[in-house]
Amino acid sequence: QKLKVYEERKRKLLAMEKDYRKQLIEAASKSSMLAKAMSTRKKIQTLTKACQKDSKFVEQCVTDYYNRFKLPAELEDDIEIIESHSVKEVQMTERLHRSLLKVWKSTAIQEMYKRRASFKVAQLDDSCTYFLKNIEKILPPARLQRKLYIDHYRPTLEDVLNCRKRTQGVINGMFVVETPSGKQAFRVVDVAGQRGARRKWIPFFNSCDCVLFVISLAGYNRYLLEDADVFRLHEALKLFNDIVNQPSIGNTPFIVFLNKFDLFRDELPTVPLSHCFPQYETDNPNALAGSPEDIKSAVRFIRSQFMKRVNDLHKAVYFHTTCATDTNQVDKIFSSVTDIVIQRGLAA
């Protein structure tokens, strides 16, 4: 609070100094302005003294903040060890193992990690959160106690599901699903979501039976890689508006996956939805931040933002709140999606 007061005083001081210079110039031709200029000068002197009084406190805050993120000198060798390894081909060794655990546990790295969402550049992929939280399962400290170091790590199904590979270009997938009416063949076209890749989507809209639109709820607290001033969720809304109202797919049902609900739920207590949508007001003002009521209200608001973009009031738009790494949930949702697609095929 004290820092905010100091910043406000500095802004006022700069504005006063600007006014004071103008008043002095006007006083050269209009004597009545001289008294006003002298009055402004006294205010500047008073405000300057107040700023000087708080300057030591501000300097200490800046120093403490810097020290909080400053990596200690004893980590330099460990950081060098980590940086010397290729991401694509890592041969785990005892030295690298120790360095990874040591750097991760350092106070500076933990502080940076807590504030990771506020960094507009060099953002961590969401999958990193899972692996960093489970680093001691992947690299157990007990392994370092053995005389002969052997890397015994074997990824679990959950580990594999939490890996992420960015879609490049267009990927076609064909698979057959057993349904009550017999075997049904499905063709899924996965397209890259980056701005530069979207022009490749248009040909596929002419022959699709259903559009699966996947967005990350955690995007309310993430910025675009292509534009560090744009929230990913804002970009998703803009893109949805462009696609859902395309005349060529006017009768095609849309299924919107509000994905990464787990990350959204974890971040909402500390970063409110108003961070991305200043106009947002919770349905229940008495609900605690991050409570079930608060989370439901936030999800309802996001759904409403997508529905506002749909021009055709009769258009079929279905919503599913998902966590793609929850296999049981995805299995149920997939059954629902296949029913929609099959019904669409029968009606055609």
C-alpha positions as a LaTeX table, in Angstrom:
\begin{tabular}{lrrr}
\hline
Residue & $x$ (\AA) & $y$ (\AA) & $z$ (\AA) \\
\hline
Gln1 & 0.00 & 0.00 & 0.00 \\
Lys2 & 2.86 & 2.35 & 0.86 \\
Leu3 & 4.45 & 1.71 & $-2.53$ \\
Lys4 & 1.19 & 2.61 & $-4.29$ \\
Val5 & 1.01 & 5.88 & $-2.35$ \\
Tyr6 & 4.62 & 6.64 & $-3.33$ \\
Glu7 & 3.92 & 5.95 & $-7.02$ \\
Glu8 & 0.82 & 8.17 & $-6.93$ \\
Arg9 & 2.82 & 11.00 & $-5.33$ \\
Lys10 & 5.52 & 10.70 & $-8.00$ \\
Arg11 & 2.89 & 10.92 & $-10.74$ \\
Lys12 & 1.37 & 14.01 & $-9.12$ \\
Leu13 & 4.81 & 15.56 & $-8.74$ \\
Leu14 & 5.60 & 15.13 & $-12.43$ \\
Ala15 & 2.23 & 16.64 & $-13.39$ \\
Met16 & 2.77 & 19.61 & $-11.03$ \\
Glu17 & 6.25 & 20.30 & $-12.39$ \\
Lys18 & 4.82 & 20.32 & $-15.91$ \\
Asp19 & 2.08 & 22.78 & $-14.85$ \\
Tyr20 & 4.62 & 24.93 & $-13.01$ \\
Arg21 & 6.74 & 25.39 & $-16.15$ \\
Lys22 & 3.66 & 26.40 & $-18.16$ \\
Gln23 & 2.58 & 28.86 & $-15.45$ \\
Leu24 & 6.04 & 30.51 & $-15.39$ \\
Ile25 & 5.92 & 31.02 & $-19.16$ \\
Glu26 & 2.44 & 32.54 & $-18.92$ \\
Ala27 & 3.53 & 34.73 & $-15.97$ \\
Ala28 & 6.04 & 36.47 & $-18.27$ \\
Ser29 & 3.13 & 38.09 & $-20.12$ \\
Lys30 & 0.40 & 37.91 & $-17.50$ \\
Ser31 & 1.39 & 39.00 & $-13.97$ \\
Ser32 & $-1.70$ & 37.39 & $-12.40$ \\
Met33 & $-0.24$ & 33.96 & $-13.19$ \\
Leu34 & 2.82 & 34.56 & $-11.00$ \\
Ala35 & 0.87 & 34.01 & $-7.74$ \\
Lys36 & $-0.54$ & 30.75 & $-9.12$ \\
Ala37 & 2.94 & 29.61 & $-10.13$ \\
Met38 & 4.30 & 30.34 & $-6.63$ \\
Ser39 & 1.43 & 28.37 & $-5.08$ \\
Thr40 & 2.23 & 25.40 & $-7.33$ \\
Arg41 & 5.90 & 25.70 & $-6.37$ \\
Lys42 & 5.04 & 25.37 & $-2.65$ \\
Lys43 & 2.97 & 22.27 & $-3.37$ \\
Ile44 & 5.88 & 20.79 & $-5.32$ \\
Gln45 & 8.25 & 21.41 & $-2.39$ \\
Thr46 & 5.84 & 19.74 & 0.06 \\
Leu47 & 5.30 & 16.74 & $-2.19$ \\
Thr48 & 9.05 & 16.43 & $-2.89$ \\
Lys49 & 9.78 & 16.21 & 0.85 \\
Ala50 & 7.13 & 13.49 & 1.23 \\
Cys51 & 8.66 & 11.50 & $-1.64$ \\
Gln52 & 12.17 & 11.87 & $-0.22$ \\
Lys53 & 10.92 & 10.63 & 3.14 \\
Asp54 & 9.56 & 7.44 & 1.52 \\
Ser55 & 12.46 & 6.92 & $-0.88$ \\
Lys56 & 14.53 & 4.83 & 1.57 \\
Phe57 & 11.57 & 2.51 & 2.15 \\
Val58 & 11.07 & 2.16 & $-1.62$ \\
Glu59 & 14.78 & 1.46 & $-2.20$ \\
Gln60 & 14.66 & $-1.26$ & 0.46 \\
Cys61 & 11.58 & $-2.82$ & $-1.17$ \\
Val62 & 13.31 & $-2.88$ & $-4.56$ \\
Thr63 & 16.43 & $-4.43$ & $-3.01$ \\
Asp64 & 14.38 & $-7.10$ & $-1.21$ \\
Tyr65 & 12.46 & $-7.84$ & $-4.40$ \\
Tyr66 & 15.67 & $-8.15$ & $-6.39$ \\
Asn67 & 17.25 & $-10.42$ & $-3.77$ \\
Arg68 & 14.17 & $-12.63$ & $-3.80$ \\
Phe69 & 14.78 & $-13.48$ & $-7.47$ \\
Lys70 & 18.56 & $-13.36$ & $-7.41$ \\
Leu71 & 20.14 & $-16.74$ & $-8.00$ \\
Pro72 & 22.88 & $-17.45$ & $-5.43$ \\
Ala73 & 26.45 & $-17.83$ & $-6.69$ \\
Glu74 & 26.66 & $-21.44$ & $-5.45$ \\
Leu75 & 24.09 & $-22.45$ & $-8.08$ \\
Glu76 & 26.17 & $-21.23$ & $-11.04$ \\
Asp77 & 27.87 & $-24.60$ & $-11.61$ \\
Asp78 & 24.57 & $-26.47$ & $-11.35$ \\
Ile79 & 22.87 & $-24.13$ & $-13.82$ \\
Glu80 & 25.78 & $-24.57$ & $-16.21$ \\
Ile81 & 25.43 & $-28.36$ & $-15.94$ \\
Ile82 & 21.71 & $-28.17$ & $-16.77$ \\
Glu83 & 22.19 & $-25.74$ & $-19.67$ \\
Ser84 & 24.90 & $-27.92$ & $-21.21$ \\
His85 & 22.43 & $-30.75$ & $-21.89$ \\
Ser86 & 20.27 & $-30.96$ & $-25.01$ \\
Val87 & 16.54 & $-31.02$ & $-24.36$ \\
Lys88 & 15.96 & $-33.57$ & $-27.12$ \\
Glu89 & 18.49 & $-36.12$ & $-25.88$ \\
Val90 & 19.09 & $-36.11$ & $-22.12$ \\
Gln91 & 21.25 & $-38.79$ & $-20.56$ \\
Met92 & 20.45 & $-38.63$ & $-16.85$ \\
Thr93 & 23.55 & $-38.73$ & $-14.68$ \\
Glu94 & 24.10 & $-38.44$ & $-10.95$ \\
Arg95 & 25.55 & $-34.93$ & $-11.38$ \\
Leu96 & 22.64 & $-33.71$ & $-13.51$ \\
His97 & 20.17 & $-35.33$ & $-11.09$ \\
Arg98 & 21.68 & $-33.44$ & $-8.12$ \\
Ser99 & 21.78 & $-30.16$ & $-10.04$ \\
Leu100 & 18.15 & $-30.37$ & $-11.12$ \\
Leu101 & 16.90 & $-30.98$ & $-7.58$ \\
Lys102 & 19.16 & $-28.32$ & $-6.10$ \\
Val103 & 18.18 & $-25.60$ & $-8.58$ \\
Trp104 & 14.47 & $-26.45$ & $-8.38$ \\
Lys105 & 14.45 & $-26.23$ & $-4.55$ \\
Ser106 & 16.21 & $-22.85$ & $-4.49$ \\
Thr107 & 14.19 & $-19.94$ & $-3.11$ \\
Ala108 & 14.73 & $-17.76$ & $-6.19$ \\
Ile109 & 13.44 & $-20.42$ & $-8.61$ \\
Gln110 & 10.43 & $-21.13$ & $-6.38$ \\
Glu111 & 9.58 & $-17.40$ & $-6.30$ \\
Met112 & 9.86 & $-17.20$ & $-10.10$ \\
Tyr113 & 7.68 & $-20.29$ & $-10.45$ \\
Lys114 & 4.95 & $-18.81$ & $-8.23$ \\
Arg115 & 4.82 & $-15.77$ & $-10.52$ \\
Arg116 & 5.23 & $-17.70$ & $-13.78$ \\
Ala117 & 1.86 & $-16.59$ & $-15.18$ \\
Ser118 & 2.85 & $-12.91$ & $-14.98$ \\
Phe119 & 5.79 & $-13.39$ & $-17.36$ \\
Lys120 & 4.59 & $-12.42$ & $-20.81$ \\
Val121 & 7.56 & $-13.98$ & $-22.57$ \\
Ala122 & 9.30 & $-17.34$ & $-22.11$ \\
Gln123 & 6.17 & $-18.84$ & $-20.54$ \\
Leu124 & 6.23 & $-22.40$ & $-19.27$ \\
Asp125 & 3.99 & $-24.94$ & $-20.98$ \\
Asp126 & 1.16 & $-26.05$ & $-18.70$ \\
Ser127 & 2.56 & $-29.59$ & $-18.75$ \\
Cys128 & 5.66 & $-28.30$ & $-16.93$ \\
Thr129 & 3.53 & $-27.70$ & $-13.82$ \\
Tyr130 & 2.79 & $-31.42$ & $-13.54$ \\
Phe131 & 6.39 & $-32.56$ & $-14.03$ \\
Leu132 & 7.88 & $-29.96$ & $-11.70$ \\
Lys133 & 5.41 & $-30.88$ & $-8.96$ \\
Asn134 & 6.39 & $-34.53$ & $-9.43$ \\
Ile135 & 10.11 & $-34.01$ & $-9.88$ \\
Glu136 & 11.01 & $-36.08$ & $-6.81$ \\
Lys137 & 8.94 & $-38.98$ & $-8.14$ \\
Ile138 & 10.82 & $-38.85$ & $-11.44$ \\
Leu139 & 14.15 & $-38.07$ & $-9.77$ \\
Pro140 & 13.88 & $-39.56$ & $-6.25$ \\
Pro141 & 16.58 & $-38.29$ & $-3.85$ \\
Ala142 & 17.02 & $-41.87$ & $-2.55$ \\
Arg143 & 18.55 & $-42.85$ & $-5.88$ \\
Leu144 & 21.49 & $-40.57$ & $-5.10$ \\
Gln145 & 22.33 & $-42.63$ & $-2.00$ \\
Arg146 & 23.32 & $-45.69$ & $-4.01$ \\
Lys147 & 26.93 & $-46.44$ & $-4.79$ \\
Leu148 & 26.15 & $-47.13$ & $-8.45$ \\
Tyr149 & 23.84 & $-44.55$ & $-10.05$ \\
Ile150 & 21.27 & $-46.09$ & $-12.43$ \\
Asp151 & 18.37 & $-44.19$ & $-13.97$ \\
His152 & 15.31 & $-46.38$ & $-13.30$ \\
Tyr153 & 12.62 & $-43.94$ & $-14.34$ \\
Arg154 & 9.74 & $-45.44$ & $-16.31$ \\
Pro155 & 6.92 & $-43.06$ & $-17.27$ \\
Thr156 & 3.45 & $-43.88$ & $-16.00$ \\
Leu157 & 0.27 & $-43.44$ & $-18.06$ \\
Glu158 & $-0.35$ & $-40.16$ & $-16.21$ \\
Asp159 & 3.16 & $-38.97$ & $-17.11$ \\
Val160 & 2.54 & $-39.71$ & $-20.78$ \\
Leu161 & $-0.85$ & $-37.96$ & $-20.76$ \\
Asn162 & 0.75 & $-34.85$ & $-19.31$ \\
Cys163 & 3.33 & $-34.62$ & $-22.10$ \\
Arg164 & 2.57 & $-32.01$ & $-24.71$ \\
Lys165 & 3.62 & $-31.71$ & $-28.31$ \\
Arg166 & 2.45 & $-28.65$ & $-30.17$ \\
Thr167 & 0.42 & $-29.42$ & $-33.29$ \\
Gln168 & 2.21 & $-28.40$ & $-36.47$ \\
Gly169 & 0.20 & $-28.09$ & $-39.67$ \\
Val170 & $-2.72$ & $-30.50$ & $-40.16$ \\
Ile171 & $-2.90$ & $-34.02$ & $-38.72$ \\
Asn172 & $-5.44$ & $-36.59$ & $-39.96$ \\
Gly173 & $-6.52$ & $-39.51$ & $-37.78$ \\
Met174 & $-8.84$ & $-42.42$ & $-38.64$ \\
Phe175 & $-10.28$ & $-44.80$ & $-36.05$ \\
Val176 & $-13.21$ & $-47.19$ & $-35.61$ \\
Val177 & $-15.50$ & $-47.11$ & $-32.56$ \\
Glu178 & $-17.89$ & $-49.83$ & $-31.43$ \\
Thr179 & $-21.36$ & $-48.29$ & $-30.96$ \\
Pro180 & $-24.82$ & $-49.78$ & $-30.20$ \\
Ser181 & $-25.58$ & $-49.59$ & $-33.92$ \\
Gly182 & $-22.33$ & $-51.31$ & $-34.91$ \\
Lys183 & $-18.85$ & $-50.19$ & $-35.83$ \\
Gln184 & $-18.52$ & $-46.56$ & $-36.86$ \\
Ala185 & $-15.50$ & $-45.05$ & $-38.60$ \\
Phe186 & $-14.43$ & $-41.56$ & $-37.62$ \\
Arg187 & $-12.03$ & $-39.19$ & $-39.26$ \\
Val188 & $-10.56$ & $-36.50$ & $-37.01$ \\
Val189 & $-8.63$ & $-33.55$ & $-38.41$ \\
Asp190 & $-6.43$ & $-31.83$ & $-35.85$ \\
Val191 & $-5.26$ & $-28.37$ & $-36.92$ \\
Ala192 & $-2.64$ & $-26.11$ & $-35.39$ \\
Gly193 & $-4.09$ & $-23.16$ & $-33.48$ \\
Gln194 & $-1.31$ & $-20.64$ & $-34.05$ \\
Arg195 & $-2.29$ & $-17.52$ & $-35.98$ \\
Gly196 & $-0.08$ & $-18.35$ & $-38.94$ \\
Ala197 & $-1.60$ & $-21.83$ & $-39.36$ \\
Arg198 & $-5.30$ & $-20.87$ & $-39.46$ \\
Arg199 & $-5.53$ & $-20.26$ & $-43.19$ \\
Lys200 & $-5.09$ & $-24.03$ & $-43.66$ \\
Trp201 & $-8.38$ & $-24.78$ & $-41.88$ \\
Ile202 & $-10.83$ & $-23.42$ & $-44.45$ \\
Pro203 & $-10.92$ & $-26.44$ & $-46.86$ \\
Phe204 & $-11.92$ & $-28.81$ & $-44.03$ \\
Phe205 & $-15.03$ & $-26.84$ & $-43.06$ \\
Asn206 & $-16.85$ & $-27.84$ & $-46.25$ \\
Ser207 & $-17.12$ & $-31.53$ & $-45.36$ \\
Cys208 & $-17.13$ & $-31.76$ & $-41.55$ \\
Asp209 & $-19.99$ & $-33.25$ & $-39.52$ \\
Cys210 & $-18.97$ & $-31.61$ & $-36.28$ \\
Val211 & $-16.47$ & $-29.00$ & $-35.02$ \\
Leu212 & $-14.61$ & $-29.68$ & $-31.79$ \\
Phe213 & $-13.39$ & $-26.34$ & $-30.45$ \\
Val214 & $-10.89$ & $-26.84$ & $-27.61$ \\
Ile215 & $-9.89$ & $-23.92$ & $-25.40$ \\
Ser216 & $-7.85$ & $-23.75$ & $-22.23$ \\
Leu217 & $-9.65$ & $-22.28$ & $-19.21$ \\
Ala218 & $-6.19$ & $-21.49$ & $-17.86$ \\
Gly219 & $-5.87$ & $-19.11$ & $-20.82$ \\
Tyr220 & $-7.45$ & $-16.40$ & $-18.66$ \\
Asn221 & $-4.04$ & $-16.20$ & $-17.01$ \\
Arg222 & $-1.78$ & $-16.84$ & $-20.02$ \\
Tyr223 & $-0.59$ & $-14.64$ & $-22.87$ \\
Leu224 & $-0.19$ & $-15.46$ & $-26.55$ \\
Leu225 & 3.23 & $-16.48$ & $-27.79$ \\
Glu226 & 2.61 & $-14.37$ & $-30.90$ \\
Asp227 & 1.43 & $-11.30$ & $-28.98$ \\
Ala228 & 2.48 & $-10.90$ & $-25.35$ \\
Asp229 & $-0.24$ & $-8.29$ & $-24.70$ \\
Val230 & $-3.19$ & $-10.55$ & $-25.58$ \\
Phe231 & $-4.73$ & $-13.09$ & $-23.21$ \\
Arg232 & $-5.10$ & $-16.54$ & $-24.76$ \\
Leu233 & $-8.75$ & $-16.70$ & $-23.71$ \\
His234 & $-9.47$ & $-13.39$ & $-25.47$ \\
Glu235 & $-7.86$ & $-14.78$ & $-28.61$ \\
Ala236 & $-9.94$ & $-17.97$ & $-28.31$ \\
Leu237 & $-13.14$ & $-15.90$ & $-28.12$ \\
Lys238 & $-12.16$ & $-13.90$ & $-31.20$ \\
Leu239 & $-11.31$ & $-17.05$ & $-33.12$ \\
Phe240 & $-14.55$ & $-18.75$ & $-32.04$ \\
Asn241 & $-16.52$ & $-15.73$ & $-33.26$ \\
Asp242 & $-14.84$ & $-15.98$ & $-36.68$ \\
Ile243 & $-15.43$ & $-19.73$ & $-37.06$ \\
Val244 & $-18.85$ & $-20.35$ & $-35.51$ \\
Asn245 & $-20.48$ & $-17.77$ & $-37.79$ \\
Gln246 & $-18.97$ & $-19.10$ & $-41.02$ \\
Pro247 & $-21.84$ & $-19.54$ & $-43.57$ \\
Ser248 & $-20.29$ & $-22.79$ & $-44.89$ \\
Ile249 & $-20.81$ & $-24.52$ & $-41.52$ \\
Gly250 & $-24.06$ & $-22.85$ & $-40.51$ \\
Asn251 & $-25.78$ & $-26.17$ & $-39.76$ \\
Thr252 & $-22.75$ & $-27.93$ & $-38.29$ \\
Pro253 & $-22.89$ & $-28.57$ & $-34.53$ \\
Phe254 & $-20.12$ & $-27.15$ & $-32.35$ \\
Ile255 & $-18.77$ & $-28.91$ & $-29.28$ \\
Val256 & $-16.73$ & $-26.58$ & $-27.09$ \\
Phe257 & $-14.29$ & $-28.18$ & $-24.68$ \\
Leu258 & $-13.46$ & $-25.89$ & $-21.76$ \\
Asn259 & $-10.26$ & $-27.78$ & $-21.09$ \\
Lys260 & $-7.62$ & $-27.65$ & $-18.33$ \\
Phe261 & $-10.25$ & $-27.22$ & $-15.66$ \\
Asp262 & $-7.77$ & $-28.54$ & $-13.07$ \\
Leu263 & $-5.32$ & $-25.68$ & $-13.72$ \\
Phe264 & $-8.18$ & $-23.15$ & $-13.77$ \\
Arg265 & $-9.45$ & $-24.44$ & $-10.42$ \\
Asp266 & $-5.97$ & $-24.26$ & $-8.87$ \\
Glu267 & $-5.22$ & $-20.73$ & $-10.07$ \\
Leu268 & $-8.59$ & $-19.05$ & $-9.46$ \\
Pro269 & $-8.06$ & $-18.59$ & $-5.67$ \\
Thr270 & $-5.02$ & $-16.37$ & $-6.26$ \\
Val271 & $-5.76$ & $-14.88$ & $-9.71$ \\
Pro272 & $-9.41$ & $-13.80$ & $-10.08$ \\
Leu273 & $-11.23$ & $-14.01$ & $-13.41$ \\
Ser274 & $-11.46$ & $-10.19$ & $-13.40$ \\
His275 & $-7.73$ & $-10.27$ & $-14.24$ \\
Cys276 & $-8.82$ & $-11.21$ & $-17.78$ \\
Phe277 & $-12.41$ & $-9.86$ & $-17.73$ \\
Pro278 & $-12.62$ & $-6.62$ & $-15.69$ \\
Gln279 & $-16.41$ & $-6.62$ & $-16.18$ \\
Tyr280 & $-16.81$ & $-9.98$ & $-14.43$ \\
Glu281 & $-18.90$ & $-10.11$ & $-11.26$ \\
Thr282 & $-19.40$ & $-13.37$ & $-9.39$ \\
Asp283 & $-22.95$ & $-14.72$ & $-9.01$ \\
Asn284 & $-22.39$ & $-14.95$ & $-5.26$ \\
Pro285 & $-20.41$ & $-12.02$ & $-3.76$ \\
Asn286 & $-20.16$ & $-13.91$ & $-0.44$ \\
Ala287 & $-18.46$ & $-16.94$ & $-2.01$ \\
Leu288 & $-14.82$ & $-17.43$ & $-1.09$ \\
Ala289 & $-12.27$ & $-17.11$ & $-3.90$ \\
Gly290 & $-11.69$ & $-20.56$ & $-5.37$ \\
Ser291 & $-14.71$ & $-22.11$ & $-3.63$ \\
Pro292 & $-16.99$ & $-24.46$ & $-5.64$ \\
Glu293 & $-19.55$ & $-21.64$ & $-5.97$ \\
Asp294 & $-16.88$ & $-19.22$ & $-7.20$ \\
Ile295 & $-15.54$ & $-21.72$ & $-9.73$ \\
Lys296 & $-19.02$ & $-22.54$ & $-11.08$ \\
Ser297 & $-19.80$ & $-18.84$ & $-11.45$ \\
Ala298 & $-16.55$ & $-18.23$ & $-13.34$ \\
Val299 & $-17.17$ & $-21.15$ & $-15.73$ \\
Arg300 & $-20.75$ & $-19.97$ & $-16.37$ \\
Phe301 & $-19.44$ & $-16.52$ & $-17.23$ \\
Ile302 & $-16.89$ & $-17.91$ & $-19.70$ \\
Arg303 & $-19.57$ & $-20.06$ & $-21.34$ \\
Ser304 & $-21.80$ & $-17.00$ & $-21.68$ \\
Gln305 & $-18.96$ & $-15.10$ & $-23.37$ \\
Phe306 & $-18.74$ & $-17.81$ & $-26.03$ \\
Met307 & $-22.51$ & $-17.98$ & $-26.53$ \\
Lys308 & $-22.63$ & $-14.19$ & $-27.04$ \\
Arg309 & $-20.49$ & $-14.72$ & $-30.16$ \\
Val310 & $-23.05$ & $-17.04$ & $-31.79$ \\
Asn311 & $-25.24$ & $-15.04$ & $-34.20$ \\
Asp312 & $-27.65$ & $-17.89$ & $-34.99$ \\
Leu313 & $-29.77$ & $-18.49$ & $-31.88$ \\
His314 & $-30.78$ & $-21.93$ & $-33.19$ \\
Lys315 & $-27.23$ & $-23.15$ & $-33.72$ \\
Ala316 & $-26.34$ & $-26.35$ & $-31.85$ \\
Val317 & $-23.49$ & $-25.53$ & $-29.44$ \\
Tyr318 & $-22.57$ & $-28.00$ & $-26.69$ \\
Phe319 & $-20.17$ & $-27.33$ & $-23.81$ \\
His320 & $-18.04$ & $-29.75$ & $-21.81$ \\
Thr321 & $-15.80$ & $-28.74$ & $-18.93$ \\
Thr322 & $-12.85$ & $-31.09$ & $-19.19$ \\
Cys323 & $-9.50$ & $-32.16$ & $-17.89$ \\
Ala324 & $-7.95$ & $-34.02$ & $-20.81$ \\
Thr325 & $-5.65$ & $-36.04$ & $-18.52$ \\
Asp326 & $-8.66$ & $-37.55$ & $-16.68$ \\
Thr327 & $-9.21$ & $-40.70$ & $-18.76$ \\
Asn328 & $-12.51$ & $-41.64$ & $-17.09$ \\
Gln329 & $-14.03$ & $-38.23$ & $-17.75$ \\
Val330 & $-12.76$ & $-38.11$ & $-21.33$ \\
Asp331 & $-14.22$ & $-41.57$ & $-21.99$ \\
Lys332 & $-17.71$ & $-40.41$ & $-20.92$ \\
Ile333 & $-17.45$ & $-37.18$ & $-22.92$ \\
Phe334 & $-16.22$ & $-39.07$ & $-25.98$ \\
Ser335 & $-19.34$ & $-41.26$ & $-25.85$ \\
Ser336 & $-21.48$ & $-38.12$ & $-25.78$ \\
Val337 & $-19.57$ & $-36.61$ & $-28.71$ \\
Thr338 & $-19.86$ & $-39.76$ & $-30.83$ \\
Asp339 & $-23.63$ & $-39.80$ & $-30.23$ \\
Ile340 & $-23.89$ & $-36.21$ & $-31.52$ \\
Val341 & $-21.82$ & $-37.02$ & $-34.62$ \\
Ile342 & $-23.78$ & $-40.22$ & $-35.36$ \\
Gln343 & $-27.13$ & $-38.44$ & $-34.97$ \\
Arg344 & $-25.86$ & $-35.73$ & $-37.29$ \\
Gly345 & $-24.89$ & $-38.41$ & $-39.85$ \\
Leu346 & $-28.28$ & $-40.11$ & $-39.65$ \\
Ala347 & $-30.10$ & $-36.83$ & $-40.12$ \\
Ala348 & $-28.05$ & $-35.89$ & $-43.20$ \\
\hline
\end{tabular}
